[in-house]
Amino acid sequence: MLHGLKKQQGMTGLGWLTILFLIGFFAFLGVKIIPIYLENYQVKSVVKSLKQEPMITKKTVGEIRKLIKKRLKINSVYDLKKENIKIKKSGGLLTVEIAYEVRKPMLSNIFVVVSFSDKVELVSN
């Protein structure tokens, strides 16, 4: 008498390798991307902190740029270039925008590219 085939249980070795590869890939990607977002969090906090700065709209563009650079340095953000910080004063409105792109090598000639743009508008009292 013929007995039915045994039920297949579990995954094959190839299935496990696929799952482990995917977990490793996303962990590796996370290791590359998480520091980028942590740095952007520091940049956002600097931009938001300008709202609490007394008499910020009365300061010159150079003074505001110096203040931002100092706060970025305190927060360990060193890679932001001068041309990424745009400050506009028109009438009683002060607009500060920090827009930049981060490129980190992942493997050989494959890069992770992330773009950020943070903006705050302040009105003089």
N, CA and C atoms as a LAMMPS dump frame, in Angstrom:
ITEM: TIMESTEP
0
ITEM: NUMBER OF ATOMS
375
ITEM: BOX BOUNDS ff ff ff
-5.0000000000000000e+02 5.0000000000000000e+02
-5.0000000000000000e+02 5.0000000000000000e+02
-5.0000000000000000e+02 5.0000000000000000e+02
ITEM: ATOMS id mol type element x y z
1 1 1 N 0.841 -1.17 0
2 1 2 C 0 0 0
3 1 3 C 0.895 1.245 0
4 2 1 N 0.495 2.209 -0.736
5 2 2 C 1.271 3.432 -0.875
6 2 3 C 0.831 4.443 0.17
7 3 1 N 1.79 4.944 0.884
8 3 2 C 1.479 5.984 1.867
9 3 3 C 1.665 7.353 1.225
10 4 1 N 0.913 8.336 1.704
11 4 2 C 1.029 9.696 1.163
12 4 3 C 2.411 10.284 1.451
13 5 1 N 2.789 11.234 0.66
14 5 2 C 4.074 11.894 0.867
15 5 3 C 4.079 12.634 2.195
16 6 1 N 5.228 12.691 2.805
17 6 2 C 5.34 13.461 4.049
18 6 3 C 5.101 14.924 3.745
19 7 1 N 4.546 15.618 4.71
20 7 2 C 4.358 17.059 4.546
21 7 3 C 5.719 17.739 4.612
22 8 1 N 5.903 18.7 3.741
23 8 2 C 7.149 19.438 3.759
24 8 3 C 7.088 20.453 4.892
25 9 1 N 8.13 20.519 5.671
26 9 2 C 8.162 21.434 6.801
27 9 3 C 9.433 22.264 6.749
28 10 1 N 9.299 23.56 7.112
29 10 2 C 10.475 24.42 7.184
30 10 3 C 10.887 24.957 5.839
31 11 1 N 11.976 25.717 5.885
32 11 2 C 12.503 26.336 4.669
33 11 3 C 13.732 25.588 4.195
34 12 1 N 14.019 25.74 2.931
35 12 2 C 15.221 25.12 2.384
36 12 3 C 16.431 25.991 2.719
37 13 1 N 17.59 25.492 2.468
38 13 2 C 18.816 26.257 2.7
39 13 3 C 18.858 27.516 1.847
40 14 1 N 18.38 27.409 0.619
41 14 2 C 18.353 28.565 -0.271
42 14 3 C 17.375 29.629 0.246
43 15 1 N 16.279 29.198 0.81
44 15 2 C 15.315 30.138 1.41
45 15 3 C 15.937 30.89 2.573
46 16 1 N 16.658 30.168 3.418
47 16 2 C 17.331 30.816 4.558
48 16 3 C 18.398 31.794 4.095
49 17 1 N 19.16 31.412 3.091
50 17 2 C 20.183 32.313 2.568
51 17 3 C 19.566 33.589 2.001
52 18 1 N 18.443 33.464 1.327
53 18 2 C 17.756 34.636 0.783
54 18 3 C 17.308 35.561 1.904
55 19 1 N 16.701 34.996 2.928
56 19 2 C 16.234 35.793 4.074
57 19 3 C 17.414 36.461 4.771
58 20 1 N 18.484 35.744 5.011
59 20 2 C 19.668 36.315 5.665
60 20 3 C 20.303 37.411 4.815
61 21 1 N 20.337 37.214 3.5
62 21 2 C 20.878 38.243 2.613
63 21 3 C 20.039 39.515 2.703
64 22 1 N 18.729 39.387 2.669
65 22 2 C 17.855 40.564 2.753
66 22 3 C 18.004 41.286 4.097
67 23 1 N 18.074 40.545 5.168
68 23 2 C 18.27 41.155 6.493
69 23 3 C 19.611 41.881 6.533
70 24 1 N 20.651 41.252 6.018
71 24 2 C 21.974 41.867 6.001
72 24 3 C 22.009 43.12 5.133
73 25 1 N 21.367 43.071 3.987
74 25 2 C 21.345 44.216 3.087
75 25 3 C 20.662 45.414 3.748
76 26 1 N 19.494 45.188 4.336
77 26 2 C 18.775 46.303 4.958
78 26 3 C 19.474 46.796 6.225
79 27 1 N 20.152 45.918 6.943
80 27 2 C 20.94 46.356 8.099
81 27 3 C 22.111 47.228 7.634
82 28 1 N 22.777 46.815 6.569
83 28 2 C 23.884 47.58 6.01
84 28 3 C 23.404 48.944 5.516
85 29 1 N 22.258 48.971 4.844
86 29 2 C 21.67 50.214 4.371
87 29 3 C 21.323 51.13 5.55
88 30 1 N 20.781 50.54 6.612
89 30 2 C 20.457 51.316 7.814
90 30 3 C 21.694 51.929 8.451
91 31 1 N 22.783 51.178 8.484
92 31 2 C 24.032 51.686 9.056
93 31 3 C 24.534 52.89 8.27
94 32 1 N 24.298 52.914 6.968
95 32 2 C 24.728 54.04 6.137
96 32 3 C 23.775 55.232 6.241
97 33 1 N 22.472 54.975 6.362
98 33 2 C 21.476 56.045 6.291
99 33 3 C 21.169 56.682 7.648
100 34 1 N 21.163 55.93 8.71
101 34 2 C 20.78 56.474 10.032
102 34 3 C 21.641 57.671 10.441
103 35 1 N 22.975 57.639 10.296
104 35 2 C 23.761 58.83 10.657
105 35 3 C 23.411 60.067 9.826
106 36 1 N 23.013 59.87 8.58
107 36 2 C 22.623 60.993 7.724
108 36 3 C 21.382 61.668 8.302
109 37 1 N 20.408 60.875 8.7
110 37 2 C 19.179 61.441 9.257
111 37 3 C 19.397 62.037 10.648
112 38 1 N 20.304 61.465 11.423
113 38 2 C 20.626 62.053 12.728
114 38 3 C 21.273 63.426 12.56
115 39 1 N 22.14 63.554 11.566
116 39 2 C 22.757 64.85 11.282
117 39 3 C 21.708 65.859 10.819
118 40 1 N 20.766 65.414 9.99
119 40 2 C 19.701 66.313 9.542
120 40 3 C 18.825 66.754 10.715
121 41 1 N 18.633 65.893 11.68
122 41 2 C 17.877 66.279 12.871
123 41 3 C 18.572 67.442 13.589
124 42 1 N 19.894 67.403 13.643
125 42 2 C 20.654 68.501 14.256
126 42 3 C 20.493 69.788 13.451
127 43 1 N 20.515 69.684 12.128
128 43 2 C 20.34 70.864 11.273
129 43 3 C 18.945 71.456 11.487
130 44 1 N 17.922 70.596 11.545
131 44 2 C 16.556 71.075 11.779
132 44 3 C 16.44 71.777 13.126
133 45 1 N 17.099 71.247 14.141
134 45 2 C 17.018 71.876 15.464
135 45 3 C 17.682 73.254 15.45
136 46 1 N 18.758 73.409 14.68
137 46 2 C 19.405 74.721 14.566
138 46 3 C 18.482 75.705 13.862
139 47 1 N 17.831 75.255 12.787
140 47 2 C 16.922 76.139 12.051
141 47 3 C 15.741 76.54 12.932
142 48 1 N 15.178 75.586 13.663
143 48 2 C 14.042 75.89 14.537
144 48 3 C 14.439 76.784 15.706
145 49 1 N 15.681 76.663 16.156
146 49 2 C 16.129 77.462 17.3
147 49 3 C 16.223 78.946 16.961
148 50 1 N 16.253 79.269 15.679
149 50 2 C 16.308 80.68 15.287
150 50 3 C 15.047 81.43 15.705
151 51 1 N 13.939 80.708 15.861
152 51 2 C 12.684 81.341 16.287
153 51 3 C 12.787 81.905 17.7
154 52 1 N 13.611 81.289 18.543
155 52 2 C 13.766 81.749 19.92
156 52 3 C 14.853 82.805 20.076
157 53 1 N 15.595 83.068 19.029
158 53 2 C 16.686 84.05 19.094
159 53 3 C 16.095 85.465 19.174
160 54 1 N 16.425 86.213 20.242
161 54 2 C 15.873 87.572 20.357
162 54 3 C 16.471 88.505 19.301
163 55 1 N 15.627 89.328 18.718
164 55 2 C 16.028 90.352 17.747
165 55 3 C 16.747 89.769 16.525
166 56 1 N 16.391 88.556 16.134
167 56 2 C 17.067 87.911 15
168 56 3 C 16.838 88.671 13.698
169 57 1 N 15.663 89.271 13.542
170 57 2 C 15.37 89.98 12.292
171 57 3 C 16.127 91.301 12.185
172 58 1 N 16.691 91.777 13.28
173 58 2 C 17.464 93.025 13.277
174 58 3 C 18.933 92.789 12.936
175 59 1 N 19.36 91.533 12.975
176 59 2 C 20.768 91.222 12.705
177 59 3 C 21.031 91.22 11.199
178 60 1 N 22.294 91.419 10.849
179 60 2 C 22.682 91.389 9.438
180 60 3 C 22.749 89.941 8.959
181 61 1 N 22.778 89.767 7.642
182 61 2 C 22.865 88.433 7.054
183 61 3 C 24.15 87.739 7.499
184 62 1 N 25.248 88.492 7.568
185 62 2 C 26.525 87.921 8.007
186 62 3 C 26.473 87.442 9.447
187 63 1 N 25.825 88.212 10.324
188 63 2 C 25.703 87.808 11.724
189 63 3 C 24.838 86.558 11.868
190 64 1 N 23.782 86.494 11.082
191 64 2 C 22.904 85.322 11.14
192 64 3 C 23.635 84.086 10.635
193 65 1 N 24.372 84.244 9.535
194 65 2 C 25.146 83.123 8.988
195 65 3 C 26.183 82.635 10.001
196 66 1 N 26.856 83.562 10.668
197 66 2 C 27.855 83.217 11.686
198 66 3 C 27.197 82.476 12.854
199 67 1 N 26.02 82.945 13.262
200 67 2 C 25.274 82.305 14.348
201 67 3 C 24.892 80.869 13.972
202 68 1 N 24.419 80.687 12.74
203 68 2 C 24.034 79.353 12.285
204 68 3 C 25.245 78.433 12.239
205 69 1 N 26.352 78.917 11.668
206 69 2 C 27.568 78.1 11.583
207 69 3 C 28.069 77.688 12.969
208 70 1 N 27.99 78.62 13.928
209 70 2 C 28.43 78.312 15.286
210 70 3 C 27.551 77.222 15.911
211 71 1 N 26.232 77.344 15.711
212 71 2 C 25.318 76.338 16.266
213 71 3 C 25.481 74.983 15.582
214 72 1 N 25.756 74.991 14.294
215 72 2 C 26.001 73.731 13.599
216 72 3 C 27.266 73.061 14.119
217 73 1 N 28.287 73.869 14.369
218 73 2 C 29.547 73.327 14.892
219 73 3 C 29.346 72.732 16.282
220 74 1 N 28.548 73.411 17.111
221 74 2 C 28.251 72.894 18.454
222 74 3 C 27.548 71.544 18.363
223 75 1 N 26.687 71.384 17.347
224 75 2 C 25.941 70.141 17.162
225 75 3 C 26.684 69.117 16.3
226 76 1 N 27.969 69.331 16.081
227 76 2 C 28.844 68.407 15.345
228 76 3 C 28.436 68.215 13.886
229 77 1 N 27.979 69.281 13.254
230 77 2 C 27.675 69.248 11.818
231 77 3 C 28.748 70.084 11.139
232 78 1 N 29.673 69.411 10.472
233 78 2 C 30.828 70.096 9.895
234 78 3 C 30.799 70.144 8.365
235 79 1 N 29.998 69.317 7.724
236 79 2 C 30.053 69.174 6.276
237 79 3 C 29.159 70.128 5.499
238 80 1 N 28.374 70.938 6.174
239 80 2 C 27.47 71.855 5.493
240 80 3 C 28.26 73.034 4.94
241 81 1 N 28.094 73.295 3.651
242 81 2 C 28.852 74.363 3.002
243 81 3 C 28.104 75.683 3.083
244 82 1 N 28.846 76.763 2.913
245 82 2 C 28.291 78.116 2.991
246 82 3 C 27.186 78.33 1.953
247 83 1 N 27.367 77.783 0.766
248 83 2 C 26.378 77.986 -0.292
249 83 3 C 25.071 77.211 -0.068
250 84 1 N 25.051 76.304 0.912
251 84 2 C 23.822 75.577 1.245
252 84 3 C 22.898 76.378 2.164
253 85 1 N 23.4 77.466 2.723
254 85 2 C 22.609 78.294 3.636
255 85 3 C 22.201 79.563 2.896
256 86 1 N 20.905 79.72 2.692
257 86 2 C 20.385 80.904 2.001
258 86 3 C 19.583 81.738 2.992
259 87 1 N 19.97 83.01 3.117
260 87 2 C 19.304 83.932 4.027
261 87 3 C 18.797 85.116 3.217
262 88 1 N 17.498 85.382 3.319
263 88 2 C 16.9 86.508 2.602
264 88 3 C 16.194 87.41 3.602
265 89 1 N 16.445 88.706 3.467
266 89 2 C 15.747 89.7 4.273
267 89 3 C 14.989 90.611 3.315
268 90 1 N 13.682 90.726 3.531
269 90 2 C 12.893 91.645 2.717
270 90 3 C 11.825 92.257 3.619
271 91 1 N 11.942 93.542 3.816
272 91 2 C 11.021 94.228 4.716
273 91 3 C 11.175 93.697 6.13
274 92 1 N 10.106 93.242 6.7
275 92 2 C 10.158 92.693 8.06
276 92 3 C 10.208 91.181 8.086
277 93 1 N 10.46 90.556 6.917
278 93 2 C 10.48 89.102 6.827
279 93 3 C 11.904 88.591 6.626
280 94 1 N 12.273 87.63 7.442
281 94 2 C 13.576 86.984 7.331
282 94 3 C 13.334 85.512 6.997
283 95 1 N 13.914 85.055 5.904
284 95 2 C 13.775 83.664 5.486
285 95 3 C 15.145 83.005 5.514
286 96 1 N 15.233 81.904 6.245
287 96 2 C 16.473 81.124 6.316
288 96 3 C 16.155 79.738 5.776
289 97 1 N 16.908 79.334 4.752
290 97 2 C 16.713 78.016 4.155
291 97 3 C 18.057 77.302 4.066
292 98 1 N 18.044 76.066 4.528
293 98 2 C 19.232 75.225 4.414
294 98 3 C 18.834 74.026 3.556
295 99 1 N 19.382 73.966 2.352
296 99 2 C 19.09 72.877 1.418
297 99 3 C 20.417 72.234 1.026
298 100 1 N 20.481 70.924 1.173
299 100 2 C 21.727 70.228 0.863
300 100 3 C 21.445 68.785 0.496
301 101 1 N 22.472 68.148 -0.064
302 101 2 C 22.389 66.76 -0.487
303 101 3 C 23.57 66.01 0.114
304 102 1 N 23.303 64.822 0.589
305 102 2 C 24.36 63.993 1.182
306 102 3 C 24.537 62.757 0.306
307 103 1 N 25.781 62.493 -0.056
308 103 2 C 26.125 61.294 -0.83
309 103 3 C 27.102 60.465 -0.011
310 104 1 N 26.725 59.23 0.249
311 104 2 C 27.604 58.307 0.97
312 104 3 C 27.814 57.061 0.116
313 105 1 N 29.061 56.637 -0.03
314 105 2 C 29.3 55.415 -0.808
315 105 3 C 28.777 54.183 -0.073
316 106 1 N 28.119 53.316 -0.823
317 106 2 C 27.615 52.095 -0.222
318 106 3 C 28.551 50.932 -0.578
319 107 1 N 28.664 50.663 -1.853
320 107 2 C 29.578 49.635 -2.35
321 107 3 C 30.209 50.142 -3.641
322 108 1 N 31.489 50.159 -3.697
323 108 2 C 32.208 50.536 -4.908
324 108 3 C 31.68 51.839 -5.505
325 109 1 N 30.976 51.771 -6.623
326 109 2 C 30.468 52.984 -7.258
327 109 3 C 28.963 53.175 -7.044
328 110 1 N 28.416 52.521 -6.046
329 110 2 C 26.997 52.663 -5.702
330 110 3 C 26.899 53.586 -4.485
331 111 1 N 26.101 54.641 -4.628
332 111 2 C 25.977 55.64 -3.575
333 111 3 C 24.557 55.719 -3.044
334 112 1 N 24.456 56.109 -1.775
335 112 2 C 23.177 56.467 -1.177
336 112 3 C 23.105 57.987 -1.257
337 113 1 N 22.054 58.525 -1.881
338 113 2 C 21.903 59.97 -2.043
339 113 3 C 20.613 60.397 -1.344
340 114 1 N 20.739 61.373 -0.427
341 114 2 C 19.594 61.874 0.317
342 114 3 C 19.612 63.403 0.234
343 115 1 N 18.465 63.999 -0.08
344 115 2 C 18.348 65.46 -0.17
345 115 3 C 17.479 65.982 0.962
346 116 1 N 17.894 67.117 1.522
347 116 2 C 17.148 67.74 2.613
348 116 3 C 16.945 69.211 2.315
349 117 1 N 15.855 69.763 2.825
350 117 2 C 15.584 71.18 2.727
351 117 3 C 14.793 71.6 3.961
352 118 1 N 15.375 72.492 4.756
353 118 2 C 14.739 72.988 5.966
354 118 3 C 14.633 74.507 5.854
355 119 1 N 13.467 75.045 6.204
356 119 2 C 13.225 76.455 5.999
357 119 3 C 12.444 77.021 7.191
358 120 1 N 12.781 78.272 7.549
359 120 2 C 12.035 78.975 8.59
360 120 3 C 11.85 80.428 8.139
361 121 1 N 10.652 80.94 8.383
362 121 2 C 10.352 82.334 8.07
363 121 3 C 10.054 83.049 9.372
364 122 1 N 10.755 84.168 9.591
365 122 2 C 10.606 84.939 10.832
366 122 3 C 10.132 86.34 10.486
367 123 1 N 9.161 86.804 11.235
368 123 2 C 8.618 88.141 11.04
369 123 3 C 9.079 89.015 12.198
370 124 1 N 9.552 90.241 11.873
371 124 2 C 10.006 91.142 12.925
372 124 3 C 8.81 91.65 13.707
373 125 1 N 9.029 91.835 15.006
374 125 2 C 7.944 92.318 15.892
375 125 3 C 7.896 93.812 15.936
